[in-house]
Amino acid sequence: PQGTSTETLKNFIYNEPIMVDAGRAMRIPTMNPKTTPSVAAHKPITYQRERQGKQKNEIFVDILERLNVLFSPNGYVLNSTIDGCIQMKSYLSGNPELRLALNEDLVIGKGGAYGSVTLDDCNFHECVQLQDFETSRTLSFIPPDGEFVVLNYRVTGEFRAPFRVFPAIDEVSPYKLDVTIRCRADIPETNYGANVVIRIPVPRNTASASCETAQNAVGQQAEYSNTNKHVTWTIKKFQGNTEQTIRVKITLSDPATTNTRKEIGPISLNFEVPMYNVSNLAVRYLRIAEQGKAYNPYRWVRYVTQSNSYVCRI
């Protein structure tokens, strides 16, 4: 039978064209020794080509969580969910069986003890064997080619939101409004939010808007788009356990009304927090099940938290 797996076919597709002389069509063209299969573009930077029969055995594990959070104007969480997954990419020779251990106090469903890691529900890749999962929270599997998702999970209980937003609106005059946004990073000092983007919609009858950030603010930028009628506040690196503030002075073309105030917001956040996850789901260890394997692979485990829908009402 013919193999139609895209991961397999990529090995026969090259990223450089080979020109064939029409007069010598029968001669087999020589390939540039530096030419690599197109799949090489998706391999990690640390990946090395096989040399003299030796391969750098590596395995990459990503615990990725996307947050959906809705805040009230007072900064209280109205609704919050985590959509998470454990992704894996394997470059191990011999395709050995792996054992992946998660938190010992992991609870699936309701009824977990205080402080335990609780997931509302989860589903596993078809290659995962679950005979030891109930007793030791260990997954056994032979990883397929390429990248795949070992586990998808969802959390709907209360959790500590990494960023909190506190908005305030002050009507200076019928034609002028001051909007102050205070944003606090509720993550450890050793962590930070990368490329935090805060969008603040303003009223449709806004004639102009100016932005003021803290004088000692580094790596921050705020600008008003008259076309889209919103202010974009960008913070390149938002250190944990710190607070940032922006003040937006809005000038209106018509006097402010009750509806004018309603047109401000909701505020939305986009961010990524490296090496941090909200659910506290963790990989205890990643091992090769077969003890006889002579090599010791490189294991790379990464935690990433991202915003999916992160909104604060005003």
Residue pairs with C-beta under 8 A, 6 or more apart in sequence:
3 9
5 145
7 39
7 145
7 146
8 145
10 37
10 38
10 39
11 37
11 39
12 37
13 37
13 38
14 31
14 35
14 36
14 37
14 38
15 35
15 36
15 37
15 38
15 40
15 41
16 32
16 35
18 29
18 31
19 29
20 29
21 27
36 49
40 47
43 91
44 58
44 60
44 89
44 91
44 300
46 56
46 58
46 298
47 56
47 58
47 91
48 55
48 56
55 91
55 93
56 91
56 298
57 91
57 92
57 93
57 295
57 296
57 297
57 298
58 91
58 92
58 297
58 298
58 299
58 300
59 88
59 89
59 90
59 91
59 92
59 98
59 143
59 286
59 297
59 298
59 299
59 300
60 88
60 89
60 90
60 300
60 302
61 86
61 87
61 88
61 100
61 283
61 286
61 299
61 300
61 301
61 302
62 86
62 87
62 88
62 302
62 303
62 304
63 84
63 85
63 86
63 277
63 281
63 282
63 283
63 301
63 302
63 303
63 304
64 84
64 85
64 86
64 87
64 304
64 306
65 82
65 83
65 84
65 277
65 278
65 279
65 304
65 305
65 306
66 82
66 83
66 84
66 306
66 307
66 308
67 80
67 81
67 82
67 161
67 162
67 278
67 305
67 306
67 307
67 308
67 310
68 79
68 80
68 81
68 82
68 83
68 308
68 309
68 310
69 77
69 79
69 80
69 161
69 307
69 309
69 310
69 311
70 77
70 78
70 79
70 80
70 309
70 311
70 312
70 313
71 77
71 78
71 161
71 164
71 165
71 311
71 312
71 313
72 78
72 312
72 313
73 167
73 312
73 313
73 314
74 166
75 164
75 165
75 166
75 312
77 158
77 161
78 313
80 156
80 158
80 159
80 161
81 154
81 155
81 156
82 153
82 154
82 155
82 156
82 159
82 278
82 279
83 152
83 154
83 308
84 152
84 153
84 154
84 155
84 277
84 279
84 281
85 149
85 150
85 151
85 152
85 153
86 100
86 149
86 150
86 151
86 283
87 147
87 148
87 149
87 150
88 143
88 147
88 148
88 149
88 150
89 146
89 147
89 148
90 98
90 143
92 143
92 288
92 297
93 295
94 293
95 142
95 143
96 142
96 288
96 289
96 290
96 293
97 140
97 141
97 142
97 288
97 289
97 290
98 140
98 141
98 142
98 143
98 286
98 287
98 288
98 289
99 138
99 139
99 140
99 285
99 286
99 287
99 288
99 289
100 138
100 139
100 140
100 141
100 150
100 283
100 285
100 286
101 136
101 137
101 138
101 139
101 283
101 284
101 285
101 286
101 287
102 137
102 138
102 139
102 281
102 282
102 283
102 284
103 116
103 117
103 137
103 280
103 281
103 282
103 284
104 136
104 137
104 284
105 112
105 113
105 115
105 116
105 117
106 116
106 117
106 118
106 119
106 137
106 281
107 113
107 116
107 117
107 118
107 119
108 118
108 119
108 121
108 122
109 118
109 119
109 120
109 121
110 118
110 120
112 118
117 279
117 280
117 281
117 282
118 155
118 157
119 153
119 154
119 155
119 279
119 281
120 153
120 154
120 155
120 156
120 157
121 153
121 154
122 151
122 152
122 153
122 154
123 151
123 152
124 130
124 139
124 150
124 151
125 141
125 148
125 149
125 150
125 151
127 141
127 142
127 143
127 144
127 148
128 139
128 140
128 141
128 150
128 151
129 139
129 140
129 141
130 139
131 140
132 138
132 139
132 140
133 139
137 284
139 150
139 151
140 289
141 150
153 279
153 281
155 278
155 279
159 278
159 279
160 186
160 278
161 186
161 278
162 185
162 186
162 187
162 193
162 271
162 273
162 276
162 278
162 305
163 183
163 184
163 185
163 186
163 193
163 196
163 238
163 269
163 271
163 310
164 183
164 184
164 186
165 181
165 182
165 183
165 198
165 267
165 269
165 312
166 181
166 182
166 183
166 184
167 179
167 180
167 181
167 182
167 265
167 267
167 312
167 314
168 179
168 180
168 181
168 182
169 177
169 178
169 179
169 180
169 261
169 264
169 314
170 177
170 178
170 179
170 180
171 177
171 256
171 261
172 178
174 252
174 255
174 256
175 251
175 252
175 253
175 254
175 255
175 256
176 249
176 250
176 251
176 252
177 203
177 249
177 250
177 252
177 256
177 260
177 261
177 264
178 247
178 248
178 249
178 250
179 200
179 202
179 247
179 248
179 250
179 264
180 245
180 246
180 247
180 248
181 198
181 200
181 233
181 245
181 246
181 247
181 248
181 267
182 243
182 244
182 245
183 196
183 198
183 238
183 243
183 244
183 245
183 269
184 242
184 243
185 192
185 193
185 238
185 239
185 240
185 241
185 242
185 243
186 240
186 241
187 193
187 240
187 241
187 273
187 276
188 240
188 241
188 276
189 239
189 240
189 241
190 240
191 240
191 273
191 274
191 275
191 276
192 237
192 238
192 239
192 240
192 273
192 274
193 235
193 237
193 238
193 240
193 271
193 272
193 273
194 236
194 237
194 238
194 271
194 272
194 273
194 274
195 234
195 235
195 236
195 270
195 271
195 272
196 234
196 235
196 236
196 238
196 269
196 270
196 271
197 232
197 233
197 234
197 235
197 269
197 270
197 271
198 232
198 233
198 234
198 235
198 246
198 267
198 268
198 269
199 230
199 231
199 232
199 233
199 267
199 268
199 269
199 270
200 230
200 231
200 232
200 233
200 248
200 264
200 265
200 267
201 229
201 230
201 263
201 264
201 265
201 266
201 267
202 209
202 224
202 229
202 230
202 231
202 248
202 250
202 263
202 264
203 229
203 250
203 252
203 256
203 260
203 263
203 264
204 229
204 263
205 252
205 253
205 254
205 260
206 226
206 229
206 250
206 251
206 252
206 253
207 251
207 252
207 253
208 224
208 226
208 250
208 251
209 224
209 231
209 248
209 249
209 250
209 251
210 224
210 248
210 249
211 222
211 223
211 224
211 231
211 233
211 246
211 247
211 248
211 249
212 246
212 247
212 248
212 249
213 220
213 222
213 233
213 244
213 245
213 246
213 247
214 220
214 244
214 245
217 244
219 235
219 236
219 237
220 233
220 234
220 235
220 236
220 244
221 233
221 234
222 231
222 232
222 233
222 234
222 246
222 248
223 231
223 232
224 230
224 231
224 248
225 231
225 232
231 246
231 248
233 246
235 244
238 244
238 271
252 260
254 260
264 314
265 312
265 313
265 314
266 311
266 312
266 313
266 314
267 311
267 312
267 314
268 309
268 310
268 311
268 312
269 307
269 310
269 311
269 312
270 307
270 310
271 306
271 307
271 310
272 304
272 305
272 306
272 307
273 304
273 305
273 306
274 302
274 303
274 304
275 302
275 303
275 304
276 303
276 304
276 305
277 303
277 304
277 305
278 305
283 301
286 299
286 301
288 297
